[in-house]
Amino acid sequence: MELIDTHAHLDFPKFNKDRAVVIKRAKEAGVNIIIDVGGDLPSSHRALKLSQTFPGIYATVGVHPHDADQLDQKALKILKDLAKADRIVAIGEIGLDYYYDNSPREIQREAFRKQLELAREVGLPVVIHNREADEDTLDILKEMRVEEIGGVMHCFASDLKMARECLALGLYLAFGGVTTFKNAKNLQGVVREVPLEKILLETDSPYLTPHPHRGKRNEPAYVRYVAEKIAELKQIPLKEVAEKTTANAREVFNLNE
């Protein structure tokens, strides 16, 4: 059974001591492909290097809303150059974060628009971060015609109305460890309603570790717990979840391996 972790941060320092072992454990768990996601210029460079070092690793490049104030014209040019490298499969993680507000909101919105335009220019899908910014996120996605770009709502945690709006724009919804939390009843209700044809699996490693390992460092091998929970919620076989979400990931990220 093959699984794909569509969002991990294996380039982070928390994996410096055992990165190769973590990747080996993932493969032993059937996770043959991992997408390592950039969040600023340094992590985008690291993600690319990882993808060139380990078979089965792909990468994205982008500037997270936390660091939106770093996205000047020079940074955009660097991202564009990085995006042309082999094994880069998306622009991301980009979007809006009104929970932390680490960058001013108007600067976040402008960085989001610029990177959506970059994705259109280089012909790559987008990985979208949205935290407590549903209305502005939707407005910008519609304004920038994201349906012509394609992509995924990373770590989807909004309500069913937002889910339907995103699906109407042709986006995929990625679900991670939060889906397995006992207090995530609203999110679990959303999972039941979203068509399997539009679902991706992710871990967001090293964060958001699924039950029963909650509280420990997350890793790509644990994406299986997310798949199992989705199978339980939808009352379908785990094999069906694995096959369809893997096919979905291959389609949206154009994975030919």
KAHU-V412341 format. One record per residue. N is the residue number from 0. PHI is phi in whole degrees, -180 to 180 (NA if undefined). PSI is psi as a letter, one per 40 degrees, with the letter a starting at -180 (999 if undefined). Layout:
n->(N,N)
phi->(PHI,PHI)
psi->(PSI,PSI)
This chain:
n->(0,1,2,3,4,5,6,7,8,9,10,11,12,13,14,15,16,17,18,19,20,21,22,23,24,25,26,27,28,29,30,31,32,33,34,35,36,37,38,39,40,41,42,43,44,45,46,47,48,49,50,51,52,53,54,55,56,57,58,59,60,61,62,63,64,65,66,67,68,69,70,71,72,73,74,75,76,77,78,79,80,81,82,83,84,85,86,87,88,89,90,91,92,93,94,95,96,97,98,99,100,101,102,103,104,105,106,107,108,109,110,111,112,113,114,115,116,117,118,119,120,121,122,123,124,125,126,127,128,129,130,131,132,133,134,135,136,137,138,139,140,141,142,143,144,145,146,147,148,149,150,151,152,153,154,155,156,157,158,159,160,161,162,163,164,165,166,167,168,169,170,171,172,173,174,175,176,177,178,179,180,181,182,183,184,185,186,187,188,189,190,191,192,193,194,195,196,197,198,199,200,201,202,203,204,205,206,207,208,209,210,211,212,213,214,215,216,217,218,219,220,221,222,223,224,225,226,227,228,229,230,231,232,233,234,235,236,237,238,239,240,241,242,243,244,245,246,247,248,249,250,251,252,253,254,255,256)
phi->(NA,-100,-126,-125,-91,-86,-159,-143,-126,-70,-78,-69,-57,-62,-108,-61,-82,-146,-56,-64,-67,-62,-67,-64,-63,-62,-62,-65,-90,91,-91,-84,-129,-130,-103,-92,-106,-79,-131,-159,-65,-60,-71,-65,-62,-65,-61,-61,-62,-60,-65,-88,-101,-114,-60,87,-102,-117,-141,-123,-131,175,-119,-63,-57,-58,-111,-58,-71,-91,-88,-95,-63,-65,-65,-62,-65,-63,-60,-63,-66,-62,-63,-85,-73,-60,76,-90,-116,-166,-100,166,-99,-124,145,-131,-135,-95,-81,-91,51,-69,-122,-55,-61,-66,-69,-59,-64,-68,-64,-62,-60,-62,-78,-64,-67,-60,-59,-61,-65,-94,74,-120,-74,-119,-110,-107,-98,-140,-130,55,-142,-54,-63,-68,-59,-63,-58,-71,-61,-71,-58,-90,54,-62,-62,-87,-103,87,158,-140,-86,-71,49,-60,-142,-90,-88,-67,-61,-63,-58,-67,-62,-67,-63,-65,-89,83,-83,-91,-114,-102,-118,-126,-60,-59,-57,-89,-71,-64,-93,-101,-61,-64,-64,-62,-64,-64,-57,-61,-91,-77,-60,-57,-65,-119,-107,-119,-104,-156,-115,60,-50,-92,-97,52,-64,-74,-61,-99,-104,-53,101,-103,-65,-81,-153,-56,-57,-77,-62,-61,-64,-67,-60,-63,-68,-64,-61,-64,-65,-91,55,-133,-66,-56,-58,-67,-62,-61,-64,-74,-67,-67,-63,-61,-63,-62,-71,-68,-99,54,-89,-103,-69)
psi->(h,h,i,h,h,e,h,i,g,e,e,i,d,e,e,d,d,f,d,d,d,d,d,d,d,d,d,d,e,e,g,e,h,h,h,h,h,i,e,a,d,d,d,d,d,d,d,d,d,d,d,e,d,h,i,e,h,i,i,i,h,i,h,i,d,d,f,d,e,e,g,a,d,d,d,d,d,d,d,d,d,d,e,e,i,i,e,h,e,i,h,i,h,i,a,h,h,e,d,d,f,d,i,i,d,d,d,d,d,d,d,d,d,d,d,d,d,d,d,d,d,e,f,i,i,i,h,h,h,h,h,f,f,d,d,d,d,d,d,d,d,d,d,e,f,d,d,e,d,i,a,i,h,h,f,h,e,a,i,d,d,d,d,d,d,d,d,d,e,e,i,i,h,h,i,a,d,d,d,e,i,d,e,f,d,d,d,d,d,d,d,d,d,h,h,d,e,e,h,i,i,i,d,f,h,e,i,f,h,i,h,e,e,h,e,i,h,i,i,d,d,e,d,d,d,d,d,d,d,d,d,d,d,e,f,i,i,d,d,d,d,d,d,d,d,d,d,d,d,d,d,d,e,f,h,e,999)
